[in-house]
Amino acid sequence: METKDEKEVETLEESLEGYKEKIAPVNKGWITWDKDLIFLGRTPRGYELDFDAQAQWGCIPTESLLLSVAGCMSIDCVSFLKKMKAEITKFRIDIAGERNPTPPQYYKRIEMKISIAGTNITPKKMDRVISLSQEKYCSVYHSLRKDLEVKVTYDIEEAEKES
């Protein structure tokens, strides 16, 4: 007999037909040199991000890459859990990346820890949404080196009882 979790996981997979198909096939943006090793990045929608090799005026590009991996997985996980009727009251990913010590100083290993709270969130659901994100949907993750080791863990907090 199928459990409620198994049914919600199956329903999720059916509902993902067409997920992310509305993404533009080509992304654009530009980087403008400001001074020293400081650059301003801008998206076509006007969002800006400062890049700085010395991390005095902006982020280091590899830091933004690390956050982009976590951001992409966050969007997938929260979206998938909502489709599975989860009520999320808190979501956070702590991420750490270990880099190759010599050039090119790519990420060799990334560890993420998801802290989540709410109702109708189970280990089975978390395992499935993480798996779907990593195996199929996280565009940033799939844009990285194939030999990158990524470990994701999570803690599900108990939902606070309403009085």
C-alpha positions as a printed NumPy array, in Angstrom:
array([[  0.   ,   0.   ,   0.   ],
       [  1.316,   3.422,  -0.969],
       [  2.028,   5.884,   1.852],
       [  0.963,   9.537,   1.779],
       [  4.631,  10.548,   1.264],
       [  5.057,   8.159,  -1.66 ],
       [  1.884,   9.468,  -3.301],
       [  3.01 ,  13.097,  -2.874],
       [  6.448,  12.262,  -4.319],
       [  4.803,  10.586,  -7.328],
       [  2.432,  13.543,  -7.78 ],
       [  5.415,  15.915,  -7.633],
       [  7.226,  14.106, -10.402],
       [  4.127,  14.225, -12.606],
       [  3.669,  17.96 , -11.92 ],
       [  7.233,  18.81 , -12.946],
       [  6.476,  18.23 , -16.613],
       [  7.606,  21.473, -18.246],
       [  9.338,  22.819, -15.106],
       [ 11.897,  25.448, -16.13 ],
       [ 10.972,  25.233, -19.824],
       [ 10.172,  28.958, -19.852],
       [ 13.838,  29.819, -19.275],
       [ 15.47 ,  31.92 , -21.978],
       [ 17.879,  29.743, -23.981],
       [ 20.52 ,  32.502, -23.897],
       [ 21.297,  34.611, -20.83 ],
       [ 23.1  ,  37.913, -21.211],
       [ 24.641,  40.523, -18.989],
       [ 27.684,  42.698, -18.886],
       [ 30.631,  43.546, -16.715],
       [ 32.135,  47.038, -16.588],
       [ 35.521,  47.815, -15.103],
       [ 35.299,  50.393, -12.306],
       [ 38.857,  50.693, -10.93 ],
       [ 41.713,  48.518,  -9.728],
       [ 40.281,  44.975,  -9.812],
       [ 36.696,  46.082,  -9.142],
       [ 33.969,  45.415, -11.717],
       [ 30.225,  46.021, -11.861],
       [ 28.085,  43.212, -13.264],
       [ 24.585,  43.964, -14.497],
       [ 21.772,  41.764, -15.737],
       [ 19.463,  42.877, -18.569],
       [ 16.778,  43.459, -15.902],
       [ 19.018,  45.945, -14.094],
       [ 20.24 ,  43.879, -11.154],
       [ 23.784,  44.731, -10.167],
       [ 26.564,  42.832,  -8.466],
       [ 29.978,  44.195,  -7.552],
       [ 32.967,  41.919,  -8.109],
       [ 36.249,  42.656,  -6.354],
       [ 39.39 ,  40.498,  -6.333],
       [ 40.339,  41.876,  -2.883],
       [ 36.766,  41.613,  -1.479],
       [ 36.833,  45.206,  -0.208],
       [ 33.986,  46.638,  -2.339],
       [ 32.193,  43.57 ,  -3.579],
       [ 32.145,  39.821,  -3.695],
       [ 34.78 ,  37.577,  -5.152],
       [ 33.375,  35.853,  -8.288],
       [ 33.821,  32.385,  -6.774],
       [ 31.731,  33.47 ,  -3.77 ],
       [ 28.866,  34.456,  -6.05 ],
       [ 29.209,  31.118,  -7.863],
       [ 28.925,  29.275,  -4.549],
       [ 25.834,  31.292,  -3.596],
       [ 24.359,  30.65 ,  -7.048],
       [ 24.574,  26.882,  -6.471],
       [ 22.744,  27.298,  -3.151],
       [ 20.254,  29.735,  -4.681],
       [ 19.363,  27.38 ,  -7.518],
       [ 18.919,  24.427,  -5.163],
       [ 16.85 ,  26.6  ,  -2.784],
       [ 14.444,  27.578,  -5.547],
       [ 14.056,  23.958,  -6.64 ],
       [ 13.584,  22.577,  -3.122],
       [ 11.044,  25.164,  -1.959],
       [  9.122,  24.949,  -5.234],
       [  9.019,  21.145,  -5.131],
       [  8.045,  21.004,  -1.449],
       [  5.186,  23.471,  -2.016],
       [  3.915,  21.24 ,  -4.823],
       [  3.992,  18.419,  -2.275],
       [  1.714,  20.45 ,   0.032],
       [  4.451,  21.318,   2.547],
       [  4.056,  24.52 ,   4.55 ],
       [  7.511,  26.083,   4.9  ],
       [  8.133,  28.572,   7.705],
       [ 11.943,  28.65 ,   7.514],
       [ 14.499,  27.698,   4.875],
       [ 18.234,  28.312,   4.926],
       [ 21.224,  26.752,   3.209],
       [ 24.676,  27.041,   4.75 ],
       [ 27.238,  26.318,   2.048],
       [ 30.996,  25.781,   2.063],
       [ 33.234,  25.115,  -0.889],
       [ 36.743,  23.648,  -0.903],
       [ 38.883,  24.989,  -3.744],
       [ 41.833,  23.544,  -5.605],
       [ 44.941,  25.165,  -4.028],
       [ 46.679,  25.902,  -7.355],
       [ 45.343,  27.501, -10.545],
       [ 42.789,  26.911, -11.786],
       [ 41.337,  27.232,  -8.3  ],
       [ 38.039,  25.518,  -9.083],
       [ 35.737,  24.097,  -6.447],
       [ 36.659,  20.495,  -5.667],
       [ 34.022,  19.918,  -3.034],
       [ 30.871,  21.658,  -1.868],
       [ 28.903,  20.927,   1.275],
       [ 25.437,  22.302,   1.883],
       [ 23.297,  22.009,   4.969],
       [ 19.632,  22.847,   4.64 ],
       [ 17.798,  23.996,   7.755],
       [ 14.071,  23.856,   7.212],
       [ 10.974,  24.163,   9.361],
       [  7.292,  23.829,   8.66 ],
       [  4.631,  21.179,   8.385],
       [  4.3  ,  18.156,   6.114],
       [  8.09 ,  18.026,   5.579],
       [  9.583,  14.55 ,   5.894],
       [ 13.013,  13.013,   5.299],
       [ 11.591,  11.107,   2.311],
       [ 10.384,  14.355,   0.723],
       [ 13.663,  16.136,   1.451],
       [ 15.686,  13.295,  -0.059],
       [ 13.529,  13.382,  -3.186],
       [ 13.596,  17.158,  -3.747],
       [ 17.386,  17.268,  -3.232],
       [ 17.801,  14.349,  -5.622],
       [ 15.591,  15.965,  -8.284],
       [ 17.46 ,  19.257,  -7.996],
       [ 20.9  ,  17.645,  -8.232],
       [ 20.099,  15.049, -10.862],
       [ 17.909,  17.041, -13.209],
       [ 16.836,  20.614, -12.458],
       [ 19.627,  22.703, -10.864],
       [ 21.118,  24.51 , -13.859],
       [ 24.   ,  26.   , -11.866],
       [ 25.051,  22.637, -10.428],
       [ 25.022,  21.101, -13.907],
       [ 27.156,  23.968, -15.231],
       [ 30.041,  23.016, -12.932],
       [ 32.827,  20.446, -13.315],
       [ 31.699,  16.837, -13.459],
       [ 34.322,  15.803, -10.876],
       [ 32.927,  18.201,  -8.26 ],
       [ 31.848,  16.374,  -5.114],
       [ 28.67 ,  17.809,  -3.598],
       [ 27.219,  16.729,  -0.261],
       [ 23.841,  17.963,   0.956],
       [ 22.42 ,  17.307,   4.42 ],
       [ 19.377,  18.747,   6.135],
       [ 17.693,  19.282,   9.478],
       [ 13.917,  19.416,   9.685],
       [ 12.756,  21.427,  12.67 ],
       [  9.483,  20.716,  14.373],
       [  6.763,  23.17 ,  13.514],
       [  5.787,  25.444,  16.36 ],
       [  2.4  ,  24.614,  17.777],
       [ -0.161,  27.409,  17.616],
       [ -1.844,  28.166,  20.924]])
